[in-house]
Each structure stands twice: as C-alpha cells, then as structure tokens.
Amino acid sequence: MNALLWFVILYWVISVGIGLYAARYVKNSRDYAVAGRSLPMSVVTATVFATWFGSEAVLGISSTFLKEGLSGIVADPFGASLCLVLVGLFFAKKLYRMNLLTIGDYYKKRYGRTVEMLVTLCIVISYLGWVAAQIKALGLVFNVVSGGYISMPAGMMIGAASVLVYTLMGGMWAIAVTDFLQMIIIVIGMLYIGWEVSGMVGGAGVVIDHARKAGKFALWPAPTPKEIFWFFGAWVTMMLGSIPQQDVFQRVMSSKTEKIAARAAVLGGVIYFCFVFIPIFLAYSATLIDPAMVAGLIDTDPQMILPTLIMTKVPVFAQVMFFGALLSAIKSCASATLLAPSVTFTENILKEIRPWKTDKEFLFAMRVVVLLFTLIVTALALHSHSSIYQMVENAYKITLVAAFVPLVCGLYWKRASRQGALLSMGLGLSSWIFCEILVPDGIWPPQLVGLACSLGGMIVGSLLPQWRTLPSVAAE
C-alpha cells in the first residue's frame, strides 16, 4: 500500500511538472486555446484518444457491462467512438478551414450573435456533468490507493486542485504534452494488467466464453418499440451530441493541417474503441476470480469492482501499472474538459459583454474562468450521487437537442438560416425538457423527441419567409 501511494504521489508531481513546463509555449490566447494550430499527427491522435479515455472508460463502462452487457454500453464506447469517426470524416476539414478559436465562433459566423450565445450556454452547461465525473473518479482513486486514509471528498479536492494548476497555466499546450505522455502510460499499463489478469483466469478465451454464455454479448434490444427507441436514443446521444463540443473542436483546430485534423480524429476513435474493451475484460474477469466480491458490490457500488480486484488480487507492480493508467486517463480527460467550456465561455460570452483591450487581458480572463469553472464542477461532484457512466452520458443530451442540427445544417445546407437555427434550438430544448418532466420513461426517449423537433424546427424555420435578413456563410 505504501509503495503504491508513493508512486501515485510521484507520478502526480511529475505529470503536473510537465504540464507546467509546457506553459512556457503559451505566448497568447491562441496558444492557450488551440496550441497555436501547430500540433503533429502523433500528438493530436494522442490527445483525442486520451481525452475520450477517461474515468467512464475504465470504471463506468466496465461496471455497466457487468450489469447490463453490451446493450447497456451502446452509448459509450459504440456511440462515443463513432462520434470521433464522424468528426474526422464530415466535420474536421470544414471547420479547420474557417480558422476559428471556438465552436461558438462558428455559430456566430453562420447564424449571428443570438445563436452563438445560446449554443455557448448549452455547451458550457453540458460539461458540468462530464467534468464532475472525472473529479469524482479522482476522489475514488485517492481513497482506494490510500487505503481509506484520504476520504472521497478530500481526494476530489486534491485531484481537482492539481489538475487545475497546469491547465490554468499551460492551457492546450500543457494538455497536449501531458496527453501524449499519458497515452503511452495508458496503453502500456492496460496491456500489462490485461496480460496479468488473463494469466489468473486461464486465458482471455475463458473469460470471453463465460461472458458469452452469460448473455453479455447480446447487443440488440428486445424487439419492442420502447426498447428499440431507447436503445437508439442512447446510441445517438453520445454519437451526435458530443460532436458540437469544444473539446473535440479544440483538437481539430490544434492540428498543424486539415488532413491531420481529420485523420487524427478517425484514428483516435478507432484506438479508443479497441482499448476500452480492456477494462471491460478486467472487470468481467473479477466474476471468475472473486465472485463473492462482485456479488457484494454489483448492486451497491459497481464502480469499485475493478479497483477492488486490482488492490486485492494482483502484485504491487501490477497495481502501479493499473493506477498509473487510470490516473492518466482521468487527468487527461479532466484537464481537457476544464479548458474547453472555459475558453468558449470567455470567447463567446464574456468577450462580447466586455471587449478586451489587449490579448493579454483576454488570456488572463480565460484563466480566471478556468479557476471558477473548476470550483463549480468540484462542488457538483461533491454533492452528486449519480454513477460516473450516467453523469457522462447525460452530459450530451443538451447539445444533442440544441446544437447538433444547427451545426450540420449550417455546414451542409445553404438554406439554413438564423430563423431556422433559433426555431430548431427553441423546439429542441423545450420538447426535451417537457418530456423529461412529464414523461421521462415514455415510449420515446426525451432526447430523441428533442432531436426530431430540432430538425423539424430548422427545416420549417429556414423555408418560411425570414423575419430578418442575415448574410449567410456558404457551406464550403
């Protein structure tokens, strides 16, 4: 236990130090937000993968698979990885050519100031649950590796403070450099611990065969309307709802060229999909190695199954490799999701309210917002009782119903107008909220109703006579 705790402390200090060292490359707001649009293929791919491979990939997805099988994790990794592939194929090059600082800038350029403000607020709100999930996972890790000496709340605050330090100073440059290192640690750590656990159960084939016989590989839902609609709703929530997000956009815009932006998004999505099954394999192996432990936690705290297995059944070196990979996954995701909403809020809301006289003032404002956002999400994590997987999945509903349709139509439909975008957002949000309040468990998932209404609003609003004329940007 002492050796593991000291490793965590040492790794934490080194990684924060590397992030602070990267801050020397930040000369202006563009360096802080998108690393000066200068990152090579290897670094962009690493930061795409590392951002997606967060606490939900290691703890949330694996525990959800144990309870519900493949059908329960259709949102992530299936929807999440497809999101990155779609970004690379259909969005990366078009957005890169526009040379924007934030995703909110696109909505302003295409639809005007009002749409920019509304979309930015939706994007910022959507990040609350996602970042809080990472902070909650940091608290869990510190609690486990300290043997309970560090409480969950204290661990959350320690983790949030340390991630804040290098994100606050180094921005996207610090995230890119640390993500590159952390991707290497994630890959090596996960492969090693997978090999270690595989030897304990008699090989991967034994685990796979056991899961197949238990019906865990059943992906498709029961052939009833409600089951089909809810399955599809979970899938599209992350597949489409996470496309109009600032963290995805930052990786596209940080690339050195538009080809790198597109290829890195696709490659990062493919790598993520492959590696996310290692934690699933590890967690399911626990049902063979220690079935009593799994039975005791599956209905009370399933997120603890995998950490408990590692802490009680594998050697110290394997524990070091696992928690090194887990910490890397959480830190990379947490830093990215702290920076993304802070940058877009500063650029697309504060900047319009109080125009900055110099770029130095703008950069300072970004850092202040990063600090404030960290305090807010830490407070949310401390008071949330949702699982990590639920917190991440729910984060994308608001952008699915409010931001996705205006983004796609703005890029691919020349007749898309500001009136259409406003009606799309209004109908999408109102119908989603209405269903969440009145019929949250109806035959149609609320977010799917919101998406359909959003699309209808865009089509009707754009085809009807326009209330005001607005110069449009052709979708190149």
Secondary structure, DSSP 8 states (H G I E B T S, - for coil): -HHHHHHHHHHHHHHHHHHHHHGGG--SHHHHHHGGG-B-HHHHHHHHHHHHSSHIIIIIHHHHHHHH-GGGGIIIIIIHHHHHHHIIIIIHHHHHHT--SSHHHHHHHHH-HHHHHHHHHHHHHHHHHHHHHHHHHHHHHHHHHTTTSS-HHHHHHHHHHHHHHHHHHHHHHHHHHHHHHHHHHHHHHHHHHHHHHHHHHT-HHHHHHHHHHTTTT--S--SSHHHHHHHHHHHHHHHHHTTT-HHHHHHHHTBSSHHHHHHHHHHHHHHHHHHTHHHHHHHHHHHHH-HHHHHHHTTT-GGGHHHHHHHHHS-HHHHHHHHHHHHHHHHHHHHHHHHHHHHHHIIIIIHHHS--SSHHHHHHHHHHHHHHHHHHHHHHHHH--S-HHHHHHHHTHHHHHHTHHHHHHHHH-TT--HHHHHHHHHHHHHHHHHHHHH-TTSSS-HHHHHHHHHHHHHHHHHHS--SS--------
